[in-house]
């Protein structure tokens, strides 16, 4: 067997069927990025990046984590070293990360945005650094141009209930920018009463609603007001992240007492934390269902494990990992409680721990209905799983237990404007998997049907699921 050229046109497309359905169903299909961490403010301000280091490394904790694993000092990652030195440190580290998706993403980004086919290493770093910076200096690498070049028709940002959506309003009026930018309601700080962010967050909410919040009932009223504000700005998605989904119901009077303890900074027991989170998740789920919004549940992250680095750099700096709690019972009881009230919204379940793929995959079938194709969705392989093996494992679990053809596909989950080739990576893996089914005789050789399925998983299914109509 002849050696394949490095990341060529048929990268990951190992069968005739895979190549055909990728070309017809995926290659030119637009992107709907329904879960990301891009900033509406940065999109609107549309500033030209200073250089490749700012564009590539300034906020990407995936790259930071990899560099630390290669022994790079923090001064080259989040410290005060020059842009040149930070880029060189990344380039020197990258070849050691064979098999890591970052190696693939890096070269997809170099190829798609800079037309650079040369592999990045310590030997080639100076040349690539100069070539990238020259293109940034003379071309258009501002956020809006990168989004449009990536064929993105809609972006759902991640926004706190207390956030001002002014920049979403301004973007909606931009005549020369065709991509929709919609807010998504991220209620984590409302849920996590045990967090050090809870008290200052309540203060921020008081400013947002222009009144004081003294009780749990006050907070619920404020959240509904902000949720309606988000809806007026086009929000169709709501998101929350938990280590596990607890289900411990308590009387409202007790929840009020727990809330007051949280607001005063008093000690709250694990039992009380679970009771509060349960009450908040039930309240939010009903509110989302009433407004026909999609609820996303990201399950399994252990955040901010390194307390010294958290104190120094804050959250989302590359010090999170996978939790190993059991999730089935609490999740089932939570979804069932909403279902009993006919208040279960369309829900996307993301599993960070791959041991839970079959838990999630089998949970879906308990709560499906005719309201939507796969009303309960298995979210794409996420964070530590958005790699070759993780994506295949998630899709194979979904295929074995549910309906892969109804899947709503990939999200970037990223803060980088150069992350969109991750969708290409996903689509190539999807086409390879489907091609294998065909070539092994497990599915008919029907290019038309398969190409339409790939297009649907890549784009159409998500648009229909979130209730959007967008002309590409």
C-alpha positions in Angstrom: 0.0 0.0 0.0 1.4 3.4 -1.0 2.1 6.0 1.6 -0.5 8.7 1.7 0.6 12.3 1.3 0.3 14.4 4.5 -3.2 15.8 4.9 -4.0 15.8 1.2 -7.4 16.4 -0.5 -8.6 13.0 0.6 -7.3 13.2 4.2 -9.3 10.7 6.4 -11.4 9.6 3.4 -10.2 6.1 3.0 -12.9 4.6 0.8 -14.4 5.5 -2.6 -17.8 6.0 -0.9 -16.4 8.4 1.7 -14.8 10.5 -1.0 -18.0 10.7 -3.0 -20.3 11.6 -0.2 -17.9 14.1 1.3 -17.6 16.0 -2.0 -21.4 16.0 -2.6 -22.7 16.3 1.0 -20.1 18.1 3.1 -17.4 20.0 1.3 -19.4 23.1 0.4 -22.2 22.8 3.0 -22.5 25.9 5.2 -21.8 25.8 9.0 -24.3 26.6 11.7 -22.2 27.0 14.9 -24.9 26.6 17.5 -22.5 26.4 20.5 -19.3 28.4 20.7 -17.6 30.9 23.0 -16.9 33.7 20.4 -17.4 37.2 21.6 -20.2 39.3 20.0 -18.2 42.4 21.0 -15.1 41.2 19.2 -17.2 40.2 16.1 -18.8 43.7 16.0 -15.6 45.6 16.7 -14.0 43.6 13.9 -10.4 44.5 14.7 -7.5 43.5 12.6 -5.3 41.0 14.6 -1.8 42.2 15.4 -0.1 39.0 14.3 -0.5 35.2 14.1 0.2 34.8 17.8 -2.6 37.0 18.9 -5.0 35.4 16.4 -3.9 31.8 17.2 -2.6 31.5 20.7 -4.1 34.4 22.8 -7.2 32.6 24.0 -6.9 29.0 23.0 -6.6 26.9 26.2 -6.3 23.7 24.1 -3.0 25.0 22.8 -1.9 26.2 26.2 -2.5 22.8 27.8 -0.5 21.1 25.1 2.4 23.5 25.5 2.4 22.9 29.3 2.5 19.1 28.6 5.7 19.7 26.5 7.4 21.5 29.4 6.9 25.0 28.1 7.1 27.7 30.8 4.1 29.8 31.5 5.9 32.9 30.4 5.7 31.6 26.8 2.0 30.7 27.2 0.1 33.4 29.2 3.2 35.4 30.3 5.1 38.4 28.9 7.3 36.8 26.3 7.2 38.3 22.9 4.7 37.2 20.2 7.6 35.7 18.2 8.9 33.7 21.2 5.4 32.3 22.0 4.9 31.2 18.5 8.3 29.5 18.4 7.5 27.7 21.6 4.3 26.4 20.1 6.0 25.4 16.9 8.7 23.5 18.8 6.1 21.6 20.9 3.7 20.7 18.1 5.7 17.8 16.5 5.7 16.0 19.8 1.9 15.8 19.8 1.5 13.2 17.2 -2.0 11.8 17.4 -3.4 14.9 19.2 -6.2 16.6 17.3 -4.4 19.9 17.7 -1.8 18.7 15.2 -4.5 18.2 12.6 -6.4 21.4 13.5 -3.2 23.4 13.3 -2.4 22.2 9.8 -6.0 22.5 8.6 -6.0 26.2 9.8 -2.6 26.8 8.1 -3.9 25.3 4.8 -7.4 26.8 4.8 -6.7 30.4 5.9 -3.0 30.9 4.9 -2.6 28.4 2.0 0.5 27.0 3.8 1.0 23.3 3.2 4.4 23.1 5.0 4.2 21.2 8.4 4.9 23.4 11.3 8.0 22.6 13.4 10.9 24.2 15.0 12.7 24.0 11.6 9.9 25.7 9.6 8.6 28.1 12.3 10.4 31.3 11.2 9.3 31.0 7.6 5.7 30.2 8.6 5.6 33.0 11.2 6.7 35.5 8.5 4.3 34.2 5.9 1.3 34.3 8.2 2.1 37.7 9.5 2.6 39.1 6.0 -0.8 37.8 5.0 -2.4 39.2 8.2 -0.7 42.6 7.4 -1.9 42.7 3.7 -5.1 40.6 3.8 -8.4 40.6 5.8 -8.2 38.5 8.9 -10.7 40.4 10.9 -13.4 38.3 12.7 -16.2 39.0 10.3 -14.1 38.1 7.3 -12.9 34.9 8.8 -16.5 33.9 9.7 -17.7 34.6 6.2 -14.7 32.9 4.6 -15.5 29.8 6.7 -19.1 29.7 5.2 -20.8 30.2 8.6 -24.4 31.3 8.3 -25.2 31.5 12.1 -23.3 31.6 15.4 -24.8 31.1 18.8 -22.6 32.8 21.4 -22.5 31.9 25.0 -23.9 34.6 27.3 -24.6 35.1 30.9 -28.1 36.1 32.0 -26.7 39.3 33.3 -25.0 40.2 30.1 -25.9 43.2 28.0 -26.8 42.1 24.4 -26.0 45.5 22.8 -23.4 44.0 20.5 -26.0 41.4 19.2 -28.3 44.3 18.5 -25.6 46.1 16.6 -24.6 43.1 14.6 -28.2 42.5 13.5 -28.1 45.9 11.8 -24.8 45.2 10.0 -25.7 45.2 6.3 -22.3 43.9 5.1 -22.2 40.9 7.5 -24.4 38.1 6.4 -23.9 35.7 9.4 -26.5 35.8 12.1 -25.1 36.2 15.6 -27.6 35.0 18.3 -27.2 34.9 22.0 -27.5 31.7 24.0 -28.6 31.8 27.7 -25.8 30.3 29.9 -27.2 29.9 33.4 -24.2 28.3 35.1 -23.7 31.1 37.6 -27.4 30.9 38.7 -27.1 27.1 39.2 -23.8 26.9 41.1 -24.6 28.4 44.5 -21.5 26.7 45.9 -19.2 28.8 43.6 -17.3 31.9 44.7 -18.8 33.6 41.7 -22.4 33.3 43.1 -22.6 36.4 45.3 -21.0 38.8 42.8 -23.1 37.3 40.0 -26.3 38.0 42.0 -25.1 41.6 42.3 -24.6 41.7 38.5 -28.1 40.4 38.0 -29.5 43.2 40.3 -27.9 45.7 38.0 -29.3 44.0 34.9 -32.9 44.0 36.3 -32.4 47.3 38.2 -33.7 46.0 41.5 -32.5 44.1 44.5 -32.7 40.3 44.8 -33.3 39.1 48.3 -35.1 35.7 47.8 -35.0 32.7 45.5 -38.4 33.8 44.2 -36.8 37.2 43.3 -34.1 35.4 41.5 -36.5 33.3 39.5 -38.4 36.4 38.5 -35.2 38.1 37.4 -34.1 35.1 35.4 -37.4 35.0 33.5 -37.1 38.7 32.7 -33.6 38.1 31.3 -34.7 35.0 29.4 -37.4 37.0 27.7 -34.8 39.7 26.9 -32.7 37.0 25.3 -35.7 35.7 23.3 -36.3 39.2 21.9 -32.8 39.1 20.6 -33.3 35.8 18.8 -32.0 33.3 21.4 -33.0 29.8 20.6 -30.5 27.9 22.9 -30.0 27.7 26.6 -27.0 26.0 28.2 -25.7 24.8 31.5 -22.8 22.7 32.6 -22.7 20.4 35.7 -20.4 17.7 37.0 -23.5 15.5 37.3 -27.2 16.1 37.3 -28.5 15.8 40.9 -32.1 15.1 41.7 -32.9 15.9 45.3 -36.2 17.7 45.7 -36.8 19.9 48.7 -39.7 22.2 49.8 -39.6 25.7 48.5 -39.2 27.0 52.0 -36.0 25.1 52.3 -34.7 26.3 49.0 -35.3 29.9 50.2 -33.2 29.2 53.3 -30.4 27.7 51.1 -30.5 30.7 48.8 -30.1 33.1 51.8 -27.2 31.1 53.0 -25.6 31.3 49.6 -26.2 35.0 49.4 -24.6 35.5 52.8 -21.6 33.3 52.1 -22.5 30.8 54.8 -21.5 27.1 54.6 -23.8 25.0 52.4 -23.8 21.2 52.7 -23.6 18.9 49.7 -27.2 17.9 50.3 -28.3 21.6 50.2 -26.2 22.2 47.1 -28.0 19.3 45.4 -31.4 20.5 46.5 -30.7 24.0 45.2 -29.3 22.8 41.9 -32.3 20.5 41.4 -34.8 23.3 42.1 -33.0 25.6 39.7 -32.7 23.1 36.9 -36.4 22.2 37.2 -37.4 25.8 37.1 -35.1 26.5 34.1 -36.2 23.5 32.2 -39.9 24.5 32.4 -39.1 28.1 31.4 -37.2 26.8 28.3 -40.0 24.5 27.3 -42.6 27.3 27.6 -40.5 29.4 25.2 -39.8 26.5 22.8 -36.0 26.9 23.4 -33.4 24.1 23.2 -31.8 23.1 26.5 -28.2 22.0 26.4 -26.8 20.0 29.3 -23.0 19.7 29.4 -22.3 16.9 31.8 -19.0 15.8 33.4 -16.4 18.6 33.6 -14.2 19.0 36.8 -13.2 22.6 36.6 -10.3 24.6 37.9 -8.4 21.7 39.4 -5.2 23.6 39.9 -6.1 26.1 42.6 -2.8 28.0 42.3 -3.1 28.5 38.6 -6.8 29.4 39.0 -5.9 32.1 41.4 -3.3 33.4 38.9 -5.2 33.0 35.6 -8.9 32.5 36.4 -11.2 30.0 34.7 -11.0 28.5 31.2 -7.2 28.5 31.2 -6.6 24.8 30.6 -6.9 23.3 34.1 -10.1 21.4 33.7 -10.5 17.6 33.2 -13.1 14.8 33.0 -15.2 13.9 36.1 -16.1 10.3 36.8 -19.4 10.5 38.7 -22.3 8.2 37.9 -24.9 10.2 35.9 -27.7 7.9 34.9 -30.1 8.0 37.8 -30.2 11.7 38.5 -30.4 12.6 34.8 -33.3 10.2 34.3 -35.2 11.5 37.2 -34.7 15.1 36.2 -35.8 14.5 32.6 -38.8 12.5 33.8 -39.9 15.2 36.3 -40.1 17.7 33.4 -41.8 15.1 31.1 -44.5 14.4 33.8 -45.4 18.1 33.7 -45.3 18.1 29.8 -42.5 20.6 30.3 -39.5 18.8 28.8 -37.9 21.0 26.2 -35.9 19.8 23.3 -32.7 18.8 25.0 -29.1 18.1 23.9 -27.1 15.9 26.3 -23.3 16.2 26.1 -21.2 13.6 27.8 -17.6 14.6 28.7 -16.7 11.2 30.0 -16.7 8.7 27.2 -17.8 6.0 29.6 -21.2 7.7 29.5 -21.7 7.4 25.8 -24.0 4.4 26.1 -25.7 5.9 29.2 -26.6 9.0 27.2 -27.2 7.1 24.0 -29.8 4.8 25.7 -31.3 7.7 27.7 -32.4 9.4 24.6 -35.0 6.8 23.7 -36.8 7.2 27.0 -38.0 10.7 26.2 -38.4 11.0 22.4 -41.6 12.3 20.9 -43.2 13.5 17.7 -42.4 17.1 18.6 -39.1 17.0 16.7 -36.8 14.5 15.0 -34.7 13.1 17.9 -36.2 15.6 20.4 -33.5 14.5 22.9 -30.2 14.7 21.1 -26.8 13.2 21.9 -24.5 16.2 21.6 -21.3 15.9 19.5 -18.1 14.5 21.0 -17.1 17.4 23.2 -13.9 19.0 24.5 -11.6 16.1 25.5 -13.5 13.9 23.0 -13.5 16.1 19.9 -10.8 14.0 18.4 -10.7 11.1 15.8 -11.4 8.3 18.3 -13.9 10.3 20.4 -16.0 11.4 17.5 -16.2 7.9 16.0 -17.1 6.5 19.4 -19.9 9.0 20.0 -21.3 8.5 16.5 -21.1 4.8 16.7 -22.9 4.8 20.1 -25.6 7.0 18.6 -25.9 4.8 15.5 -26.1 1.7 17.7 -28.7 3.1 20.0 -30.6 5.8 18.2 -30.8 7.6 14.9 -27.5 8.8 13.4 -29.4 10.4 10.5 -31.2 12.8 12.9 -28.0 13.9 14.6 -27.5 17.7 14.7 -23.7 17.5 14.3 -20.6 19.4 15.3 -20.0 22.5 17.3 -16.7 24.4 17.6 -17.1 25.1 21.4 -14.2 27.5 20.8 -13.0 31.1 21.5 -10.9 31.2 18.3 -12.0 32.6 15.0 -9.7 30.1 13.2 -11.5 27.1 14.7 -14.0 26.4 11.9 -11.9 23.7 10.2 -12.9 21.6 13.1 -16.2 21.2 11.2 -14.3 19.9 8.2 -12.5 17.4 10.5 -15.8 16.2 11.9 -17.3 15.9 8.4 -14.4 13.9 7.1 -14.7 11.5 10.1 -18.4 11.2 9.5 -18.0 10.4 5.8 -15.3 7.9 6.6 -17.6 6.1 9.1 -20.5 6.0 6.7 -18.2 4.9 3.9 -17.1 2.0 6.0 -20.7 0.9 6.6 -21.2 0.8 2.8 -18.0 -0.8 1.8 -18.4 -3.5 4.5 -21.9 -4.3 3.1 -23.8 -2.9 6.1 -25.6 -0.2 4.2 -26.6 0.1 0.5 -24.3 2.0 -1.9 -26.7 4.9 -2.4 -24.7 8.1 -2.9 -27.7 10.4 -3.2 -29.2 9.2 0.1 -25.9 9.2 1.9 -24.9 12.6 0.6 -28.2 14.1 1.8 -27.7 12.4 5.2 -24.2 14.0 5.5 -25.6 17.4 4.5 -28.4 17.1 7.0 -26.1 16.0 9.9 -23.6 18.8 9.0 -26.2 21.6 8.7 -29.9 21.0 7.9 -30.8 19.0 11.0 -29.6 21.6 13.4 -31.4 24.4 11.6 -34.7 22.5 11.8 -34.1 21.5 15.4 -33.4 25.1 16.6 -36.3 26.4 14.5 -34.2 28.7 12.3 -34.6 29.5 8.6 -31.4 30.8 7.1 -30.6 31.3 3.5 -26.9 30.3 2.9 
